[in-house]
Structures are given as structure tokens and as C-alpha cells.
Amino acid sequence: MADITKCFGEEDEIICPYRDRCYRFTAKADEYQSYFQGMPLKNDKCDHYWGDGGENIWNQSTEIETL
């Protein structure tokens, strides 16, 4: 079960360039899965990207801890 907010990886014929490497797209969905309402891609960047190593999520959490 993926206890995360998943992403559909596309919206209005725009396909996210990160989706094949993003856990929010590749994780197996649960029966009661939550999804982003729209693709969180803004200006070709995604603040919710969760790569194989969880690099963006990890970097954000360590920045918050140092504040």
C-alpha cells in the first residue's frame, strides 16, 4: 500500500517528464488511494517529486530541521 498522495503523471495532454522516476507515480495504488487534484508540475519543476532515493522530499525535510 502506498500511504502517500499519488500523482496521475499527466493533465490536459501534458505528460510529466519525471513520472517514470517518481514514486508518487510508480507506487502501487491502494484501494482507497489519494491523488493530487492536478499535476503539481509548475514551470517544469515539481516540489512533490519523490525519486528513487526520495531526494527532493529528504532535502526539504533536512532544510526544515536546520531552521
C-alpha positions as CSV (number, residue, x, y, z in Angstrom):
1,M,0.0,0.0,0.0
2,A,1.2,3.5,-0.8
3,D,0.2,5.7,2.1
4,I,1.1,8.8,0.1
5,T,-0.6,11.3,-2.2
6,K,0.0,9.8,-5.7
7,C,0.1,11.7,-9.0
8,F,-1.6,10.7,-12.2
9,G,1.5,11.9,-14.1
10,E,-0.4,13.8,-16.8
11,E,-3.0,16.5,-17.1
12,D,-4.6,18.1,-20.2
13,E,-2.4,16.1,-22.6
14,I,0.8,17.3,-20.7
15,I,2.9,14.4,-19.5
16,C,5.2,14.9,-16.6
17,P,8.8,14.3,-17.6
18,Y,9.6,12.9,-14.2
19,R,6.8,10.4,-13.8
20,D,8.7,7.3,-14.7
21,R,11.3,8.0,-12.0
22,C,8.8,9.4,-9.4
23,Y,7.5,7.2,-6.6
24,R,4.3,9.3,-6.5
25,F,3.5,7.9,-10.0
26,T,5.1,4.4,-9.9
27,A,3.9,3.2,-6.5
28,K,1.2,0.6,-6.4
29,A,-2.1,2.3,-5.6
30,D,-4.2,1.1,-2.7
31,E,-8.0,0.5,-2.8
32,Y,-8.5,3.9,-1.1
33,Q,-5.7,5.9,-2.7
34,S,-5.4,9.7,-2.5
35,Y,-4.2,11.7,-5.6
36,F,-3.3,15.2,-6.3
37,Q,-6.2,17.1,-7.8
38,G,-4.0,18.5,-10.6
39,M,-0.4,17.7,-11.6
40,P,1.9,19.6,-9.2
41,L,4.3,20.5,-12.0
42,K,4.9,24.2,-12.2
43,N,7.5,25.9,-14.6
44,D,8.9,22.4,-15.4
45,K,9.6,21.7,-11.7
46,C,7.8,19.6,-9.2
47,D,8.1,20.4,-5.5
48,H,6.5,17.0,-4.7
49,Y,8.9,14.9,-6.8
50,W,9.9,11.7,-4.9
51,G,12.7,10.0,-6.8
52,D,14.1,6.5,-6.2
53,G,16.1,7.8,-3.3
54,G,13.4,10.2,-2.1
55,E,15.9,13.0,-2.8
56,N,13.6,16.0,-3.1
57,I,11.5,15.0,-0.1
58,W,14.6,14.3,2.0
59,N,16.3,17.6,1.1
60,Q,13.2,19.5,2.1
61,S,12.9,17.8,5.4
62,T,16.6,18.4,6.3
63,E,16.2,22.1,5.4
64,I,13.2,22.4,7.7
65,E,15.1,20.7,10.6
66,T,18.0,23.2,10.3
67,L,15.8,26.3,10.6
